[in-house]
């Protein structure tokens, strides 16, 4: 083996909703490429995060959380997750140490076993449980016989994530890199900007409302002073939802916009002028074009 040769590997990060997949991908990549919130099902489509360690390029596929879907968009999300796993060189299953092997997690493990897919087991949030609990959970999962390696990490704190990164690098195959050295995601900037705003919608609005909302970047204008003007529309399904997003005297949308602008300025490393609108688009969850724009399959 040529030690100076470039290597490349695709790693699918799969798991149940809220297991910490996006947090881990952002940690491994070293910058925000996927949005994060305490609510489940935040990630809607497959997101690539690209990292380089030595001569190796690792492409992490952050997939939507896998659960039992009931609506069209949920079926599309779960389909995207399994498609990402099928296309990858390696699969890493993230298990939330606090929740253990509950229904959604068990279904994923059983499906991996049925499909004869080997995987790396990553037990996350180890800082939140006792050692005995971790050992018992590891033994329970190891009994399935599909895991070649086990890593115990805290994606939030970064505990042992370097070890995980180093392991993936050893598993990558010799070959050319698939992306330029300075690229950290395959997501177009306009779409990432919309996702940053949607993250704030998830963080600031409660209950089911965020799941009925989508955000689109309508305009991106580079200014002579180096700043950028971004115009976005938050789409909801009903007038009653529009009123909630706007808030009294427009306070809620101003709060969402202010936090989103800060996040965008951190990523873009320049001043951002963000202008936001809220519009009703009835039944967008049944609109084939919206799914195409989100990178999701409509007929699944």
Residue pairs with C-beta under 8 A, 6 or more apart in sequence:
1 174
2 174
3 55
4 55
5 55
5 174
6 55
6 56
6 57
6 174
6 175
6 176
6 177
7 55
7 56
7 57
7 169
7 172
7 173
7 174
7 175
8 56
8 57
8 58
8 59
8 172
8 173
8 175
8 176
8 177
8 178
9 56
9 57
9 58
9 59
9 89
9 90
9 168
9 169
9 171
9 172
9 173
10 59
10 61
10 87
10 88
10 89
10 90
11 58
11 59
11 60
11 61
11 88
11 89
11 90
11 91
11 92
11 168
12 61
12 63
12 84
12 85
12 87
12 88
12 90
12 91
12 92
13 21
13 24
13 25
13 60
13 61
13 62
13 63
13 92
13 94
14 21
14 63
14 66
14 81
14 84
14 85
14 91
14 92
14 93
14 94
14 108
15 21
15 65
15 66
15 93
15 94
15 95
15 96
15 105
15 108
16 65
16 66
16 67
16 95
16 96
16 99
16 102
16 104
16 105
16 108
17 40
17 41
17 65
17 66
17 67
17 104
18 38
18 39
18 40
18 65
18 96
19 65
19 94
19 95
19 96
19 99
19 105
19 124
20 94
20 96
20 124
20 125
20 155
20 156
21 34
21 43
21 62
21 63
21 65
21 94
22 34
22 35
22 36
22 42
22 43
22 47
22 62
23 36
23 155
23 156
24 94
24 122
24 124
24 153
24 155
24 161
25 33
25 34
25 47
25 49
25 60
25 62
26 32
26 33
26 34
26 36
26 49
27 155
27 158
27 161
28 49
28 51
28 58
28 60
28 161
28 164
28 165
29 49
29 50
29 51
29 60
29 184
29 185
30 51
30 184
31 184
31 267
32 196
32 263
32 266
32 267
33 47
33 48
33 49
33 62
33 184
33 185
33 187
33 192
34 43
34 47
34 49
34 62
34 195
35 42
35 43
35 195
35 196
35 198
35 199
35 202
36 42
36 199
37 199
37 202
37 203
38 203
39 202
39 210
40 65
40 67
41 64
41 65
41 67
41 74
41 77
41 211
42 199
42 202
43 62
43 63
43 64
43 65
43 77
44 64
44 73
44 77
44 294
44 296
45 64
45 77
45 80
45 294
45 295
45 296
46 61
46 62
46 63
46 64
46 80
46 81
46 83
46 84
46 295
47 61
47 62
47 185
47 187
48 59
48 60
48 61
48 62
48 185
48 186
48 187
49 59
49 60
49 62
49 184
49 185
50 57
50 58
50 59
50 60
50 179
50 183
50 184
50 185
50 186
51 57
51 58
51 60
51 165
51 184
52 58
52 177
52 181
53 165
53 166
53 169
54 169
56 169
56 172
57 172
57 177
57 178
57 179
58 165
58 168
58 169
58 172
59 178
59 179
61 84
61 85
61 87
61 88
63 80
63 81
63 84
63 85
64 77
64 78
64 80
64 81
65 77
65 81
65 104
66 78
66 81
66 82
66 104
66 107
66 108
67 74
67 78
67 104
68 103
68 104
68 107
69 75
69 77
69 78
71 285
72 285
72 286
72 298
73 211
73 285
73 291
73 296
75 300
76 291
76 296
76 297
76 298
76 300
77 296
79 296
79 297
79 300
80 295
80 296
80 297
82 111
85 91
85 117
89 171
89 172
89 173
90 119
90 120
90 168
90 171
91 112
91 117
91 118
91 119
91 120
92 119
92 120
92 121
92 122
92 164
92 168
93 108
93 109
93 112
93 119
93 120
93 121
93 122
93 147
94 122
94 123
94 124
95 101
95 105
95 121
95 122
95 123
95 124
95 137
95 141
96 105
96 124
96 125
97 123
97 124
97 125
97 126
97 128
97 129
97 133
97 134
97 137
97 152
98 125
98 128
98 129
99 105
100 133
100 137
100 140
101 109
101 137
101 140
101 141
109 141
109 144
109 146
110 144
112 119
112 146
113 144
113 145
113 146
117 146
118 146
118 147
118 148
119 146
119 147
119 148
120 147
120 148
120 149
120 150
120 151
120 167
121 138
121 141
121 142
121 147
121 149
121 150
121 151
122 150
122 151
122 153
122 164
123 134
123 137
123 138
123 141
123 150
123 151
123 152
123 153
124 153
124 154
124 155
125 154
125 155
125 156
126 134
126 152
126 153
126 154
126 159
126 160
127 154
127 156
127 157
127 159
134 152
138 150
138 152
141 147
141 150
142 150
149 167
151 160
151 163
151 164
151 167
152 160
153 159
153 160
153 161
153 163
153 164
154 160
154 161
155 161
179 186
185 192
187 195
189 220
189 268
190 217
190 220
191 217
192 267
193 217
193 220
193 230
193 232
193 264
194 215
194 216
194 217
194 232
195 215
196 260
196 263
196 264
196 267
197 215
197 232
197 234
197 256
197 257
197 260
197 274
197 276
198 210
198 213
198 214
198 215
199 260
199 263
200 256
200 259
200 260
200 263
201 210
201 213
201 215
201 234
201 245
201 256
202 210
203 259
204 252
204 255
204 256
204 259
205 213
205 244
205 245
205 252
209 236
209 241
209 244
209 245
212 236
212 237
212 238
212 241
212 285
213 234
213 235
213 236
213 241
213 245
214 234
214 235
214 284
214 290
214 294
215 232
215 233
215 234
215 235
216 232
216 233
216 235
216 293
217 230
217 231
217 232
218 231
218 232
218 233
219 229
219 230
219 231
220 228
220 229
220 230
220 231
221 228
221 229
221 230
222 228
223 229
223 273
225 271
226 270
226 271
227 270
227 271
227 272
227 273
228 268
228 270
228 271
228 272
228 273
229 273
229 275
230 264
230 272
230 273
230 274
230 275
231 275
231 276
231 277
232 274
232 275
232 276
232 277
233 276
233 277
233 278
233 279
234 245
234 253
234 256
234 276
234 277
234 278
234 279
235 278
235 279
235 280
235 281
235 284
236 242
236 245
236 278
236 279
236 280
236 281
237 280
237 281
237 282
237 283
237 284
237 285
238 280
238 282
239 280
241 280
242 278
242 279
242 280
244 252
245 252
245 253
245 256
245 278
246 252
246 253
246 278
247 253
247 254
247 255
253 276
253 278
256 276
257 274
257 276
260 274
260 276
261 272
261 274
264 272
264 274
265 271
265 272
281 287
284 290
288 298
291 297
291 298
292 298
